[in-house]
Amino acid sequence: HRVMAGLTSLLILGSAIAGQRRYRAIRWLSRPPAIALAFLLAVVVFGAMAVLRGLPPGLAALDLGAALVVQALVVTAAVVAVARHKSPTLPDHLSLDSRLARLAMWTVVATWIVLVSGVLVAGSASPMRCLGWPLYGGRLDLAGVRTWLQGARAIAGWATVLLVAVVVIQAWRGQPPESGQRAVRRVATVLAVLLAAELLTGALLVLTGPALLLQVAHVALTAALWAALVALLVVAGMHALPADKASP
């Protein structure tokens, strides 16, 4: 795990250097990896603290939140790079003028809060301290929901799932073909598949218990869904139309 983390850090550093040297004029391609380096440094510091003396829940939440921001920034740069390679004339800006772009933005914010808050409500030995949704944990234990924060997170988690579903539906219906519909629908389809797989894995965890392979799959699907949601926000922002001109 640490070897992969080190290699990933070097790749982010290389992306930031390449962005500044070759693509500085394209802000949404050069700046995200550079900003990611600052958050990556925070993750490295938190990781060292966790190894040496452990992290209290508040700092652990900051650690996870910073890691998700790093992933979001890297995904942003990757999506912009691919999009501009295919269509070099795309404008160098992300717009929130369309309903889809605004809805995707708020869904990204809600998802980040739900994922990070899991660290605050989890016990010291709980797998929820890694990454997961409110169903994470292996079995349905209503007695375990003892605090208002746990209950609020469960409600927020299901509300966020509904938001993701609404984003997918809006992406399939809302944009005209000449405004990047194919790219938007492609990413939305990936997001829908990941959401269904994650819900299925969460249900299996509840029914069968915290099997190791299911836990690994759940964490991997959570990370992939986060990346796909950020990708949809970026694609929607690159091809946004004003809300009053978007198709119903």
N, C-alpha and C positions, 0 to 999 in steps of 0.2 A: 504493500500500500504506500509506504513512504517513498519507494523507488519511483512508482508511478506519479506520485505527487511532485517529486523533484523533476521528472521529465516534463510533466504538464507545466510546471512553473517556467522551465526553460523555453517551452513552446510559446507561452504567453509573452515572455520577455522578447523572444525573437519576433513575434507578431507586432509588438509595440515598436521595436526598432525598425522593422520593415515599413510599418505604417508611417513613421515619422520621416524616414529617408526617401521613400518612393511615392507615398500617397498622402502627403501632408495636406494637399489642397482639398482632398475629399474628407471632410470633417467626420462623417459618420463611419468612415473606414479607419481613419488614423487615430481618432481620439478614444474610442472605447477601449482598445487594448492598453493604451497608456494609462487611462483612469483605472483599469483593472489591476494594474501593478500596485497601486496604493492599497486597494482592498486585499490584494494577494499578500502584501506585507503584513497586514493586520491578521490574516488567517495564519500565516507562518508564526507570528508572535503568539497568538492564542494556542496554536498547536504545540509550541514549545512549553507554554505554561501548563497545558493539559498533561503533557508527558511528565513534567517535573513535579507538579503539585496538584494537578486537577483543576477544573474550572467550576466555579459556582454557577447556578442556573442562568443568572443574568449575563455573565461573560460568555457562557456557552451559547446563549441565544445570539449574542453579537457575533460570535465566531461563525455560526451557521448562517446568519443573515449576510455576513460579508462574503462567505463562500457562494451563496446564491447570487449575490450581485456580481461577483467575478464571472460566474457561469453566464449570467444574463448579458454582460458586456461582451464576452467572447462570442456568444451566439449572435449578438447584434452585428458585430464586425463581420462574422462569417456570412450572415444573410445578405448584408449590404454588398460584400465582395462578390458573391454569386450573382446577385441581381444586376449589379453594374457590369459584370462580365458579359451577361446575356444582353443587357440593354444599356450601353454606355451613355445614352442620352438622358437617363433618369436623373431627376433633380437631386441635389445633395441636401435633402432635408426630409424629416419625418413630420407629417402633419396629423393633428388630431381633429381635423375638420369633419371627418365622417363619423357616423354613429358607430360603425364597427371599430374604428380606431379608438374612440373614447371608451367603448365598452371593453375592449381588449385591455386598455390601460388600467381600468379599475379592477378588472379580473386579475391582472398581474399583481397589483397591489394587495388585493384580498388574499390571493394565494400565498404571497410572501409572508403575510401576517400569520396565516394559518400554519404554515410550515414552521416558521420560527417559534411560534408560541408553543409548539409541541415540546420544546426543550424546557419551558417554564413549568409545565404541568406534569412532566414525567419524573418517575423516581430515579434514584441514582443508578440502578441496574437495568432500567427499562430500555428496550431497543428504540423507543420513541426519541431518545436523546440523540439519535443519529438523524433520521429524516423520515417523515411519514405524515399520514392524515389521521383524523380522529379515530378511525376504525383500527388503526395499527395497534397490535398488542396480542393478537392470537385468539382471544375469546371474548364474548360479550359479558362484561362484569359490571352490572349497573351499580353495585355497591362501591365500585372504584370511583364513581363520579361523585366526589364528596365536596368539591369546592365550586364556587360560582365560576371560576376561571375554566375549569374542566368542562362544565356545562356550556359556558359561552363558546368555548372552542369547538365543541361538538356541533352546536347550532351553526357557527360560522363556517365550519368545514362543509356541512351539507349545503349551506347557502352558496358557498364558493363552487361546489360541484355543479349546482344549478346554473351559476353564472358561466362556467366553462361550457356547459351544454348550450346555453343561449348564444354564446359567442360563436360556437360552431354552426348553429342554425343560421345566425345572421350572416356569417361568412359564406354559407352556401347560397343564401338568397339575395344578399344586399348589394353586390357590386356589378356594374355592367361589364361585359366581356372586354371592352377596349381599355379598361382601367386595371388590368392585372388580375382578372377574375381567375384565370387558370392557376396562378401562383397562390392566390388566397385560398382557393378551394383545396389545392393540394396540401397545404400546411394544415388547414382545418380538418381534412380527412385524417391525417396523421394524428392530430390532437384528439379526435374522436375515438380512434382505435386505442390510443394510449389510455384515455379516460376509462373506456370500457374494460381494458385489461387490468387497470389499477383497481377498479371497483370489484372485479371478479376476484383478484388476488386478496383484497381486503375481506371479502366475504368468506373466502377459504380460510383466512387466518382466524376469523371469528368462529367458524364451524369446526375446524380441525385442530386448532392450537398453533402456537408459534414455531412451526417447523422452520429450520434454518434456510432451506431453499426458498420457501415462500417469503421469508423476511428479506432475503437478498433481492428477490424479484420485486418485492414491494418498494424497496428503496430505489432500485434501478428505474422502475417505472415512474416513481415520483420525480426523480431527477430528469428523466426524459420528458415527462409531461411539462415540467417547468420550462425546459428548453423549447419545447414546441409552442408553448403559450407565448413566450417572449418572441419567438420567430414570427408567430402570427401577428403580434403587435407591430413588429418592424415592417413586415410585408404590407399590412394594412396601412401603416403610416406612410410608406413610400408611394402607395397607389390611392391615397385618400382623395375622396371627392367631398365637397361641402354637403352637409346633411340635407339641405333642401334640394340638392340635385341628385342625390343617390336614389337608386330605384327602390321601391317599397319591398 
